[in-house]
Amino acid sequence: MPEAWPGRASSRSSKGQGAGTVSPGVVILQQQTLKIREGSWDELGADATEIRREVFVEEQGVSRQEEWDGRDEECRHFLALWNDLPVGTARLLPDAHIGRVAVLANARGLGVGAALMRAAIEAARRQGQPAVALAAQTHALDFYARLGFEAHGPEFLDAGIPHRNMRLSLRDR
């Protein structure tokens, strides 16, 4: 695993001081950075495919047929790069539905998912969409609620995984 991988490089000293505090003699070799790229499937698809394969197909057991729904060409895509390494992805469909939000296991808890969501929401806002919607896996409902999404309707299964629909109004935001 590269040394710049999330959780590997740190500005913490061995004496347990907080992030950003560096003891004399400690050298930070690389500043950790998170960047979100927005683009087409042609531009970002290769990296997004690998992330989605790992998260949805391998980790969650979603079939390849269900994961690859033929809609990627029509979407705006978002790719999260942690120190220039692809670690997360999401897409925005033309109807303002956000989907295929995936973050690699060792990059979770670092704000990658929230950054991807903010980028997708902002793209929908630029398009003049009044709201964005998504189908959230039920274990992630609190994550989306913290971003302002509200759940509605009953729980349902998608690819064998429990989901609920959620919506975020972009008016007055």
N, C-alpha and C positions, 0 to 999 in steps of 0.2 A: 504494500500500500504506500502511495507517495507520502512523503513527510508533510506536505501541505494539506493532506486530507483533513476534513473536519474532525476536530477533537484531537488532532495530533500536535499541531503547533500551538503554543500558548504563550501569553505574556505573563502568566503567573510564575512567580519564583518558587523554588523548592521549599520556601518557608511559609507557603500558604497565603501569601498576600493576594489581594483581589486582582481581577483582570485590570490591566492598564497600569499596575504598579510593578515597577521593575527594580530589583535589588542591584546595588553596584556590582559590576562585573558580569551581569546577565546581558546577553546580546539577543535581540529579537532578529531572527534570520529572515522572517517574512511576515508582513502584515496580512492578517486574514481579511479577505474581501469577498463580498457577495454582490454579484452583478446579475441583472435580469436582462436578457436579450428578447426582443420581440421580432417576429418575422413569419415568413411563410413556411409551409411544410417542406418546400424545396430547400430552404435555408437551414431549418432547425430539425428536420425530420430524422436524420440519422441519429443524433444524440437523443432526441425525444423517444425514438423507437427503443433504444437500449434501456432507457430508464423505465419506460412503461412495461417492457418485457420483464425486467427484473422485479418490479413492484407488483404488477397486476397478474402476469402469467405465472411467474415462478413463486413469488411470495404468497399471493392470495389465491392462486389456483384458478384464475379466470381463463377460459379457453381462448386460444388465438383467434378463433372465428368471432367471438363476442368482443374481444379487445379491438380488433381491426375492422371497424364498421364502415369504412369507405368514405368517411366524412372529413378526413384530415386535410384534404386539398382545399376545402372551402373555408377552413378556419384560420384565425390568427393564432400563432403559437408563441409560447413563452418558455424560455429555457433559463434555469437558475445555474449560475456558475460560481462555485466556491473556490477562490484562488485559481480561477480559470478551468476548473474541473466541473463537468456537467453533473449536477446532483439532483435536479428537480425539473419538472415540466408541468404545463397546463395548456389548455386550449380554450378559445372563445369562438363559439359558433356564430353564424350570422344573425341568429335569433336571440343573441345575448345570453345563451346558456353556456356556463363555464363547466368544463369537464376535464376528465383525464388528468386530474391533479395528482401528481405522484412525486414523492421525495424519497431518495434512497435512504435505507435504514440508518446508516451512520451519519446522515446529515439532518436527521430529525431532531427537533428541539433547538435548532439554531436560528429560527425565524425564516427559513427558506420558504415554507408553505405560505406564510403570511405575505411575504414579499411577492411571490407569484400571484397570489390573489389580488393584492393591491394593484399590480400591473395589469391584470385582466380587467379589473373593475374600471381602472382609468381608461383603458382602451375602449370599453363599452361606453363610458361617458363621452369620450371624444367622438364616437360614432353617433351620439345623440340618443342613445338608448335610455328609456325612462327607468329601467330596472334590469337587474341581472338575476338569473335563476340557476339552480344546480340541483342535482340529486346527490345528497350526502350519504356516505356510509354512516350508519348510526353511531359508530364509535367516534366519528369526527364531528358530531353535531355541535358540541361545545366550542370546538375550534372555529367553525363557521359563525356561530352565534356571537363570539367575541369580535368578529369582523362586522357585525350588524345584521347578519342574515336571520330571518325568521322562518321556522319550520311550519309547514302546513300540510294537511292531508295525512292519510294513514301511512304506516310503514309498509314497504313492499320489497320484494326480492328482485335484484338485478344481478345477473351472473351468479346467483346463489348467495348473494351478500345482502343483508338487510340495509335498506336505504329509506330516507325521507326527502321529500322535495323541500327546497328552501328558496327564499326570495329576498333580495335586497333592493329597496327603492333607491334610485339615484336622484330623485327630486329632493331639493332642500339639503343636499349634501355637498 
